[in-house]
Amino acid sequence: MTAHSLQFVEHLRRNRHLKAADQEDVAPGDPAQDSIRSAAPVTPHAKLWELTNLSPTDFADEAANFFGHRRAGLQDMLSATPLVSAFSQRFLRETLMFPYEVADRGVHLAVADPTDLAARRAAEIVLGTDIAITLASSEDLAVVLDQRLVDHDHGTHVEADGMSALREDDVESLRDLASGAPVVRAVNDLLEKAVELRASDIHIEPFQSGLVVRLRIDGILRSITPPAGVLPQAVISRIKIIASLNIAERRLPQDGAARLRAGRTDIDIRVAIMPTQHGESAVIRILPKDRGLLVVEKLGFAQTDETKLRRLLELPHGMIVITGPTGSGKTTTLATILSILNEPMRKILTVEDPVEYEIPGINQSQIKPAIGLTFASALRAFVRQDPDVIMVGEVRDSETAHVAVHAALTGHLVLTTLHTETAAAALPRLLDLGIEGYLLRSTLRAVIAQRLVRQLCERCKSPKTLTEADLSEDPRLATLGFQPGETLHVPCGCERCGNTGYRGRLGVFEVLELDGSLRDLIGEKTDGLKIDQAAIRGGMTTMLDDGIAKCRAGLTSPAEILRVTIAR
């Protein structure tokens, strides 16, 4: 960092903008102060806001005032004439710069990091004219770059010289093509774009008409422009190479993983390849390395459910099950629970597929079925490691279920996940896996069911007071218990949220804590519906009720709640 950058860090500290962990009052010369000071130079300015308690917009305002630059807002950049044709996409995305021209005001360069002098000089050389530096937030720059960047690199186009008809057995030619600059650049740009748009998954699907690419953003698939000028099989082969898969095998499904860098972000990816009628499809799960703080408050538990959860985590043994479909946030909830339990006095072992959150102080293992390391075999080995807490990524079969239950029976706290519709449905599911009813009554402590709903965009959401006409137009609102005169928030859409009206996700939960009356209902032919009804009578907040409360709090919309939950 330059001296000016260090002065900015000191400015943030003086104004109490650094996070509490870095903002403790320490005396001059204190080692803690020195550690904070020594850490500053290795923190890029563009990422410095992560160490603050400021929003990206407020951070950009502080930087603009400190460095003396004019502030550029999102609308300013979107309404200007972009000057991106002379730059590569990668340069602009990695440096977070946007060159543009304003009528009667000349050429401007919007930057997130005013201290990156080398990148500024490079941009000045390319533009060949005097430019005015403006400062924009990293969020706004990511949005405008995504909307304004066009691929002007004609080197990415592949001539139709017969390569479009590669033989199925021409593996070496395909390998060479997949390792070439155009394909490598296309796949890298796709990964960077997905990270910028906060996508959790990339779906790459071949059809007769060509390649279709969709991103799952906030739980909803959104189509984007596929890589131009590259062969579909070359794109899939490149993804296979990244994930260390066999590019010659096109008949069977394959799973792989990799750790790489997309732009300025370190990510882990999980790759699933599936043969289809028109070639191989790929789904890439993106797991950012910086997953944020694992705290209960960020999950979205209601106060009563959070109290239940903390009480359950004080139990010395038993089994706690988290249920929900794929992509419902079960792993995040488990990781948060583990971070709460993670104390020097406890030994915690996990077996996962894959390890998505790396938590210091916890022994984490990843299953490897090819060599016989499965959930069940790892569990058997764990018991001999003298653990206090065991986390099993997923109960998939009868063998794993039996080992997990017996581990809970022998004095361990076992955390695991299932795929069921509701919390109560986990009980007949475990019985279906062969667990005896008396063992389930002895070991199962609670079941937590969850879903993820999209969160309303804080910038553009709008309050709306319900009328009789609204309830008549959408009878579902009355079904949810809303009355005329209540004020809800509705999605509107803006550039920041991609005109969807939603940005980010939060959980809706139901916590089924087993008491004596519910345990009595567990038998060899347990009826999940009866347990569900008994739990509701006993005061359990359902996912629907939790979602309705979040609607009234202005966090989400009724349409989102009805999309992921049903009335019971």
C-alpha positions in Angstrom: 0.0 0.0 0.0 1.0 3.6 -0.6 1.3 6.1 2.1 -1.9 7.6 0.9 -3.6 4.2 1.3 -2.3 3.8 4.9 -3.6 7.3 5.7 -7.1 6.2 4.4 -6.9 3.1 6.7 -6.1 5.5 9.6 -9.0 7.7 8.6 -11.4 4.8 8.7 -10.1 3.8 12.1 -10.4 7.3 13.5 -14.0 7.5 12.3 -14.8 4.2 13.9 -15.6 2.6 10.5 -13.6 -0.6 11.1 -15.5 -3.6 12.3 -15.7 -4.2 16.1 -13.1 -7.0 16.0 -10.5 -4.5 14.6 -11.9 -1.5 16.4 -11.1 -2.3 20.0 -9.7 0.4 22.1 -6.0 -0.4 22.5 -3.2 1.7 23.9 -0.4 3.0 21.6 2.3 0.4 21.3 -0.1 -2.4 22.1 0.6 -5.6 20.1 -3.0 -5.6 19.0 -2.6 -2.2 17.5 0.6 -3.3 15.7 -1.1 -6.3 14.3 -3.9 -4.2 12.8 -1.4 -1.8 11.4 0.8 -4.5 9.9 -2.2 -6.2 8.3 -3.2 -3.0 6.4 -0.6 -3.1 3.7 -1.6 -6.6 2.5 -5.3 -5.7 2.2 -6.2 -4.5 -1.3 -8.1 -1.2 -1.2 -10.9 -2.7 -3.3 -11.5 -5.3 -0.5 -10.9 -2.9 2.4 -14.6 -2.3 2.8 -15.0 -5.9 4.0 -13.0 -4.9 7.1 -15.5 -2.0 7.7 -19.0 -1.7 9.0 -19.9 0.4 5.9 -22.0 -0.6 2.9 -20.2 -0.5 -0.4 -22.0 2.8 -1.3 -21.0 4.4 2.0 -17.5 3.1 1.7 -17.2 4.7 -1.8 -18.5 8.0 -0.4 -15.8 7.9 2.3 -13.1 7.1 -0.3 -14.3 9.8 -2.7 -14.2 12.5 0.1 -10.8 11.4 1.4 -9.1 11.1 -2.0 -10.8 14.2 -3.5 -12.5 12.5 -6.5 -16.0 13.1 -7.9 -18.5 10.4 -7.0 -20.0 8.4 -9.9 -23.3 6.7 -9.2 -24.8 3.8 -11.1 -27.2 5.9 -13.1 -24.4 8.2 -14.1 -22.4 5.4 -15.6 -25.4 3.6 -17.2 -26.5 6.9 -19.0 -23.0 7.6 -20.3 -21.4 6.3 -23.5 -19.2 3.3 -22.7 -15.6 3.3 -24.0 -14.9 -0.4 -23.5 -14.1 -1.6 -27.0 -10.3 -1.0 -26.6 -10.0 -3.0 -23.4 -10.2 -6.7 -22.6 -13.1 -7.8 -20.5 -10.7 -9.4 -18.0 -8.7 -6.2 -17.5 -11.8 -4.2 -16.7 -13.3 -6.9 -14.5 -10.1 -7.5 -12.5 -9.3 -3.8 -12.0 -13.0 -2.8 -11.5 -12.7 0.1 -14.0 -15.3 1.5 -16.3 -14.2 4.1 -19.0 -17.0 6.3 -20.3 -17.7 9.6 -22.0 -20.2 12.2 -20.9 -21.4 14.8 -23.5 -19.6 18.2 -23.0 -17.7 16.8 -20.0 -15.1 14.6 -21.7 -13.8 11.1 -20.9 -14.1 9.7 -17.4 -12.7 6.6 -15.8 -14.7 5.2 -12.9 -12.6 3.2 -10.4 -13.1 1.4 -7.2 -9.5 1.7 -6.1 -8.0 5.2 -6.6 -4.6 3.9 -5.4 -4.1 1.5 -8.3 -1.9 3.8 -10.2 -0.5 1.2 -12.6 -4.0 0.3 -13.9 -4.9 4.0 -14.2 -1.8 4.6 -16.3 -2.6 1.6 -18.5 -6.1 3.0 -19.1 -4.8 6.4 -19.9 -2.4 5.0 -22.5 -5.2 3.0 -24.1 -7.7 6.0 -24.1 -4.9 8.4 -25.4 -6.5 11.5 -23.9 -6.9 13.3 -20.7 -9.3 11.5 -18.4 -11.1 12.5 -15.3 -11.0 10.0 -12.4 -14.4 9.3 -10.7 -14.9 7.0 -7.8 -17.7 4.3 -7.8 -18.6 1.5 -5.5 -17.5 -2.0 -6.3 -21.1 -3.1 -6.5 -22.1 -0.4 -9.0 -19.0 -1.2 -11.1 -19.8 -4.9 -11.2 -23.4 -4.1 -12.3 -22.4 -1.6 -15.1 -19.6 -3.8 -16.4 -22.0 -6.8 -16.6 -24.5 -4.7 -18.6 -22.0 -2.8 -20.8 -19.2 -5.2 -21.6 -19.3 -6.7 -25.1 -16.7 -9.2 -26.3 -14.7 -7.3 -29.0 -11.9 -9.9 -29.0 -12.3 -11.4 -32.5 -9.7 -14.0 -31.6 -12.4 -15.9 -29.6 -14.2 -16.9 -32.8 -13.5 -20.4 -34.2 -13.5 -20.8 -37.9 -15.7 -23.6 -39.2 -12.9 -25.5 -40.7 -14.1 -28.9 -39.7 -13.5 -28.5 -36.0 -17.3 -28.2 -35.4 -17.6 -31.9 -36.4 -15.0 -33.5 -34.1 -15.2 -37.2 -34.1 -16.2 -38.8 -30.8 -12.8 -40.6 -30.5 -10.7 -37.5 -31.4 -9.7 -37.0 -27.8 -6.3 -35.3 -28.5 -7.8 -32.7 -30.8 -10.5 -32.0 -28.3 -7.9 -31.7 -25.5 -5.8 -29.3 -27.6 -8.9 -27.2 -28.4 -10.0 -27.1 -24.8 -6.5 -25.9 -23.7 -6.5 -23.2 -26.4 -6.7 -19.5 -25.5 -10.2 -18.8 -26.8 -11.9 -21.7 -24.8 -9.9 -21.0 -21.7 -10.8 -17.3 -21.9 -14.5 -18.1 -22.5 -14.7 -20.4 -19.5 -12.8 -18.0 -17.3 -15.1 -15.1 -18.3 -18.1 -17.3 -17.6 -16.9 -18.1 -14.1 -16.0 -14.4 -13.4 -19.4 -13.3 -14.6 -21.1 -15.8 -12.3 -19.2 -14.6 -9.3 -20.0 -11.0 -10.1 -23.7 -11.8 -10.3 -23.6 -13.7 -7.0 -24.6 -17.0 -8.8 -24.6 -20.2 -6.8 -24.7 -22.5 -9.8 -23.8 -22.4 -13.5 -25.9 -24.7 -15.8 -24.3 -25.4 -19.1 -26.7 -27.5 -21.3 -26.2 -28.6 -25.0 -29.3 -28.6 -27.2 -29.7 -29.1 -30.9 -29.9 -25.3 -31.4 -26.6 -24.8 -29.5 -25.3 -24.2 -26.0 -27.6 -22.8 -23.3 -26.1 -21.2 -20.2 -28.1 -20.3 -17.1 -27.1 -18.9 -13.7 -28.9 -19.7 -10.5 -29.1 -16.3 -8.7 -30.9 -16.1 -5.4 -32.4 -19.5 -6.1 -33.9 -18.6 -9.5 -32.4 -19.7 -12.9 -31.6 -16.8 -15.2 -30.4 -17.3 -18.9 -27.3 -15.5 -20.1 -25.6 -15.2 -23.4 -23.5 -18.4 -24.0 -19.8 -18.2 -24.9 -19.6 -17.2 -28.6 -17.3 -18.7 -31.2 -16.3 -21.8 -29.2 -17.5 -25.4 -29.6 -19.9 -26.8 -26.9 -17.8 -29.9 -26.5 -14.7 -27.8 -26.0 -16.3 -25.8 -23.2 -17.4 -29.0 -21.4 -13.9 -30.5 -21.9 -12.3 -27.4 -20.5 -14.5 -27.7 -17.4 -13.5 -31.4 -17.1 -9.8 -30.5 -17.3 -10.3 -27.9 -14.5 -12.1 -30.5 -12.3 -9.5 -33.2 -13.1 -12.1 -35.4 -14.9 -11.6 -37.8 -17.8 -12.4 -35.9 -21.0 -12.4 -39.2 -22.9 -15.4 -40.6 -20.9 -18.6 -39.2 -22.4 -21.0 -42.1 -21.6 -21.1 -41.9 -17.8 -21.8 -39.2 -15.2 -18.7 -37.7 -13.5 -18.2 -35.6 -10.4 -15.2 -33.4 -9.6 -14.0 -30.4 -7.8 -11.4 -27.7 -8.1 -10.0 -24.6 -6.3 -9.3 -21.6 -8.5 -9.4 -17.9 -8.8 -12.1 -16.0 -10.7 -11.1 -12.4 -11.1 -10.0 -11.3 -7.6 -12.1 -13.9 -5.8 -10.9 -17.3 -4.6 -13.6 -20.0 -5.1 -14.1 -23.7 -4.8 -16.2 -25.3 -7.4 -18.1 -28.6 -7.6 -18.6 -30.0 -11.1 -21.3 -32.6 -12.1 -21.2 -33.9 -15.7 -24.2 -35.7 -17.1 -24.5 -37.3 -20.6 -27.6 -36.1 -22.5 -29.1 -36.6 -26.0 -27.1 -33.7 -27.6 -23.9 -34.1 -25.6 -22.8 -33.6 -22.0 -24.3 -31.1 -19.7 -22.4 -29.6 -16.7 -23.5 -28.0 -13.5 -20.9 -26.0 -11.6 -21.6 -25.2 -7.9 -19.7 -22.1 -6.8 -18.5 -22.0 -3.3 -16.7 -18.7 -2.5 -13.9 -19.0 0.0 -15.0 -15.9 1.8 -18.4 -17.1 3.0 -18.8 -14.4 5.7 -19.2 -14.8 9.4 -21.0 -17.9 10.6 -23.4 -16.4 13.2 -26.9 -17.4 14.0 -28.2 -13.9 13.5 -27.4 -14.1 9.8 -29.4 -17.2 9.3 -32.8 -15.6 10.0 -34.1 -17.6 13.0 -37.0 -16.1 14.9 -36.2 -15.3 18.5 -38.2 -18.3 19.9 -36.5 -20.7 17.4 -33.1 -19.4 18.1 -33.7 -19.9 21.8 -34.7 -23.5 21.1 -31.6 -24.1 19.0 -29.2 -22.7 21.6 -30.9 -24.9 24.3 -30.5 -28.0 22.0 -26.8 -27.3 21.4 -26.2 -27.5 25.2 -27.2 -31.2 25.2 -24.4 -33.6 25.7 -25.6 -36.3 23.3 -28.4 -37.1 20.9 -29.1 -36.4 17.2 -30.2 -33.2 15.6 -31.4 -33.5 12.0 -31.7 -30.6 9.5 -34.0 -31.2 6.5 -34.8 -29.5 3.2 -34.2 -29.9 -0.5 -30.9 -29.4 -2.3 -29.8 -25.8 -2.1 -32.0 -24.9 0.9 -29.0 -23.8 3.1 -28.7 -26.9 5.2 -24.9 -26.9 5.0 -24.7 -23.2 6.0 -26.9 -23.9 9.0 -24.8 -26.9 10.0 -21.6 -24.9 9.7 -23.0 -22.1 11.8 -24.0 -24.6 14.5 -20.5 -26.1 14.4 -19.0 -22.6 14.8 -21.1 -22.2 17.9 -20.0 -25.5 19.3 -16.4 -25.0 18.3 -14.6 -24.6 21.6 -11.2 -25.9 22.8 -13.0 -28.2 25.3 -14.8 -30.1 22.5 -13.5 -32.3 19.8 -15.5 -32.0 16.6 -15.3 -34.3 13.6 -17.1 -33.9 10.3 -17.5 -36.1 7.2 -18.8 -34.1 4.2 -19.2 -34.3 0.5 -17.5 -32.0 -0.2 -16.1 -29.8 2.6 -17.8 -26.4 1.8 -16.8 -24.4 4.9 -13.4 -24.7 6.3 -13.6 -24.0 10.1 -10.4 -23.7 12.1 -10.2 -26.1 15.0 -12.5 -28.7 13.5 -11.3 -32.0 12.0 -13.1 -32.1 8.6 -13.0 -35.1 6.2 -14.3 -35.5 2.7 -15.7 -38.8 1.5 -13.9 -40.7 -1.3 -16.1 -43.6 -2.4 -13.6 -44.7 -5.0 -11.3 -45.8 -2.1 -14.0 -47.0 0.2 -14.2 -43.9 2.4 -18.0 -43.5 2.7 -20.2 -41.7 5.3 -20.7 -45.0 7.1 -17.0 -46.1 7.1 -15.9 -42.6 8.2 -18.4 -42.7 11.0 -17.2 -46.0 12.3 -13.6 -44.6 12.4 -14.8 -41.4 14.1 -16.2 -43.2 17.1 -12.6 -44.5 17.8 -11.3 -40.9 17.7 -12.9 -39.9 21.0 -15.1 -37.1 19.6 -17.7 -35.0 21.4 -19.6 -33.8 18.3 -19.9 -35.6 15.0 -21.3 -34.0 11.9 -22.4 -36.2 9.0 -23.0 -34.3 5.8 -26.0 -36.4 4.7 -27.8 -39.6 5.7 -28.2 -41.2 2.3 -28.7 -44.9 3.1 -29.6 -47.4 5.8 -26.0 -48.1 6.8 -25.2 -44.4 7.4 -28.4 -43.9 9.4 -27.7 -46.9 11.7 -24.2 -45.8 12.4 -25.3 -42.2 13.1 -28.0 -43.3 15.5 -25.7 -45.7 17.4 -23.1 -42.9 17.7 -25.8 -40.7 19.3 -26.8 -43.6 21.5 -23.3 -44.0 22.8 -22.9 -40.5 24.1 -22.1 -38.3 21.1 -23.9 -35.2 19.8 -24.6 -36.1 16.1 -25.6 -33.5 13.5 -26.8 -34.5 10.1 -29.1 -33.7 7.2 -32.0 -35.4 5.4 -34.0 -34.6 2.3 -37.7 -34.4 3.5 -40.5 -32.0 2.9 -41.2 -31.0 6.6 -39.6 -31.5 9.9 -42.1 -34.1 11.0 -41.5 -36.1 7.7 -38.0 -36.8 8.9 -39.3 -39.3 11.4 -41.0 -41.7 9.0 -38.1 -41.2 6.6 -35.6 -42.5 9.3 -37.9 -45.4 10.1 -38.0 -46.2 6.4 -34.2 -46.3 6.4 -34.5 -49.2 8.9 -34.1 -47.3 12.3 -36.1 -49.0 15.0 -38.7 -46.9 16.7 -37.3 -47.3 20.2 -33.9 -46.2 19.1 -35.4 -43.1 17.4 -37.3 -42.2 20.6 -34.0 -42.5 22.6 -31.7 -40.5 20.3 -33.6 -38.0 18.2 -33.7 -34.6 19.9 -34.9 -32.2 17.2 -35.5 -31.7 13.5 -35.0 -28.4 11.8 -36.7 -27.9 8.4 -35.7 -24.9 6.3 -36.2 -23.3 2.9 -34.5 -20.2 1.3 -36.6 -17.3 0.1 -35.4 -14.3 -1.9 -34.9 -11.2 0.1 -36.5 -7.9 -1.1 -33.9 -5.5 -2.5 -33.4 -2.8 0.1 -32.9 -0.1 -2.5 -36.1 -0.5 -4.5 -38.7 -2.3 -2.3 -41.9 -0.3 -1.9 -44.4 -0.3 0.9 -48.0 -1.2 -0.1 -51.1 -1.0 2.1 -53.5 -3.8 1.4 -57.0 -3.1 0.3 -60.1 -5.2 -0.1 -59.5 -5.1 -3.9 -56.0 -6.6 -3.3 -57.4 -9.4 -1.3 -60.1 -10.1 -3.9 -57.6 -10.0 -6.7 -55.2 -12.5 -4.9 -57.2 -14.7 -2.5 -53.9 -16.3 -1.4 -53.2 -13.1 0.7 -56.3 -13.8 2.8 -55.2 -17.5 3.1 -52.0 -16.3 4.6 -53.9 -14.2 7.2 -53.3 -10.7 5.8 -56.0 -8.2 6.5 -57.0 -4.9 4.7 -55.0 -2.0 6.1 -51.8 -4.1 6.7 -48.7 -2.7 5.1 -46.5 -5.1 3.1 -43.4 -4.5 0.9 -43.5 -5.4 -2.8 -40.6 -5.9 -5.2 -40.1 -3.1 -7.8 -36.8 -3.7 -9.6 -33.7 -1.7 -10.2 -30.3 -2.0 -11.8 -28.7 -3.3 -8.6 -31.0 -6.3 -8.3 -31.1 -7.0 -12.0 -34.7 -5.6 -12.2 -36.0 -8.6 -10.2 -36.8 -6.7 -7.0 -34.9 -9.2 -4.9 -31.3 -9.4 -3.8 -29.9 -12.1 -1.5 -31.7 -14.8 0.3 -32.8 -15.6 3.9 -34.1 -18.7 5.6 -37.5 -19.7 6.8 -37.5 -22.4 9.5 -39.5 -24.7 11.7 -37.9 -26.3 14.7 -39.5 -29.6 15.8 -38.3 -30.3 19.4 -39.3 -33.7 20.5 -40.9 -33.8 23.9 -42.6 -36.7 25.7 -45.9 -36.5 23.9 -44.3 -36.4 20.5 -42.0 -39.4 21.4 -45.0 -41.4 22.3 -46.2 -41.0 18.7 -43.1 -42.6 17.3 -43.8 -46.2 16.3 -43.1 -48.7 13.6 -45.8 -47.0 11.5 -45.3 -43.4 12.5 -47.7 -41.0 10.8 -45.7 -37.8 10.0 -48.9 -35.8 9.6 -50.0 -36.7 13.2 -46.7 -35.7 14.5 -46.8 -32.4 12.5 -50.3 -31.6 13.9 -49.3 -32.4 17.4 -46.2 -30.2 17.2 -48.2 -27.3 15.8 -50.7 -27.7 18.7 -47.7 -27.7 21.0 -46.6 -24.3 19.7 -44.2 -25.1 16.8 -43.8 -22.2 14.4 -44.1 -23.6 10.9 -42.0 -22.5 7.9 -45.2 -20.8 6.6 -45.7 -18.9 9.8 -42.1 -17.9 9.9 -42.3 -16.7 6.3 -45.5 -14.6 7.1 -43.7 -12.9 10.0 -40.8 -12.1 7.6 -43.3 -10.6 5.2 -44.7 -8.4 7.9 -41.2 -7.3 8.7 -40.6 -6.2 5.1 -37.9 -8.8 4.4 -39.7 -10.8 1.7 -42.9 -10.9 -0.2 -46.0 -13.2 0.0 -45.3 -14.6 -3.5 -41.9 -15.8 -2.3 -43.3 -17.5 0.7 -45.9 -19.3 -1.4 -43.2 -20.3 -3.8 -41.4 -22.4 -1.3 -43.9 -23.4 1.4 -47.5 -24.7 1.6 -50.3 -24.2 4.1 -50.9 -27.1 6.4 
